[in-house]
């Protein structure tokens, strides 16, 4: 992928959730909620502090597994892949010790 977000924005790939319940019932795609977990694909250089004029680096990095808000970000299609672009402040936190699933 050749896309670099600007400022304090990040590109996130949603992590697919299971389509079956614990009891084995298959949930149709139209009834599924969109996952709120994803993998950071790309990050911008950081926001510029208005007081000092210096760039503040982002806390997340590519490869991090993160949780984000249900309605966070803008859905885009890049190279045929559906991704989200959001501000770092929309990311609620990093899931420590977990490798991102594809």
C-alpha positions in Angstrom: 0.0 0.0 0.0 1.4 3.4 -0.9 -0.7 5.7 1.3 0.7 7.9 4.1 -1.8 9.7 6.3 -1.1 13.3 7.3 -0.9 14.9 10.7 -2.2 12.8 13.6 -4.2 10.4 11.4 -3.8 6.6 11.3 -4.9 3.9 8.8 -6.6 0.9 10.5 -7.6 -2.5 9.1 -10.6 -4.0 10.9 -10.0 -7.4 12.3 -12.7 -9.8 11.2 -14.8 -11.4 13.9 -16.3 -14.8 13.9 -19.6 -15.2 12.1 -20.8 -18.0 14.4 -22.1 -17.7 18.0 -20.8 -19.9 20.8 -23.8 -22.2 20.1 -23.0 -22.6 16.4 -25.6 -20.2 15.0 -24.3 -18.5 11.8 -24.9 -14.7 11.9 -25.7 -13.2 8.5 -23.4 -10.4 7.4 -26.3 -7.9 7.3 -27.0 -8.5 11.0 -23.4 -8.4 12.2 -22.0 -5.3 14.0 -18.7 -4.0 12.6 -15.7 -4.9 14.7 -14.2 -2.3 16.9 -10.8 -3.9 16.9 -8.2 -3.4 14.3 -4.5 -3.3 13.3 -2.6 -0.1 12.6 -1.4 -0.2 9.0 0.2 3.3 8.7 0.6 6.4 10.8 1.1 10.1 10.1 4.0 12.1 11.3 2.1 13.6 14.2 0.1 16.8 15.0 1.8 20.2 15.2 1.5 21.8 18.6 0.0 25.3 18.1 1.9 26.8 21.0 5.4 25.6 20.3 5.1 24.8 16.6 6.8 21.5 17.1 5.5 18.1 15.9 4.1 15.7 18.5 4.8 12.1 17.6 2.0 9.5 17.7 1.9 6.9 20.4 0.7 4.1 18.1 2.8 2.4 15.5 2.2 0.1 12.5 1.4 -3.4 13.7 -0.3 -2.4 16.9 -3.7 -4.1 17.7 -6.1 -1.3 18.9 -9.6 -0.7 20.0 -11.6 2.2 18.6 -15.0 3.7 18.8 -18.0 2.2 17.0 -18.5 5.2 14.7 -14.8 6.3 14.5 -13.0 7.0 11.3 -13.9 7.3 7.6 -14.1 4.1 5.6 -12.0 4.2 2.4 -11.0 1.6 -0.2 -7.3 1.6 -1.1 -5.9 -1.0 -3.5 -9.3 -2.9 -3.2 -9.0 -3.2 0.6 -11.5 -1.6 2.9 -9.7 0.5 5.6 -10.4 3.2 8.1 -8.7 6.5 8.4 -9.1 8.2 11.8 -7.4 10.6 14.2 -5.2 9.0 16.8 -7.6 10.5 19.5 -10.3 8.1 18.1 -8.2 5.1 19.2 -9.2 4.1 22.7 -6.1 2.0 23.4 -3.5 -0.5 22.3 -4.1 -4.2 23.1 -0.8 -5.3 24.7 0.8 -8.7 24.1 -1.4 -9.6 21.1 -0.3 -10.0 17.5 -2.7 -8.5 15.1 -4.8 -11.1 13.2 -5.3 -10.7 9.5 
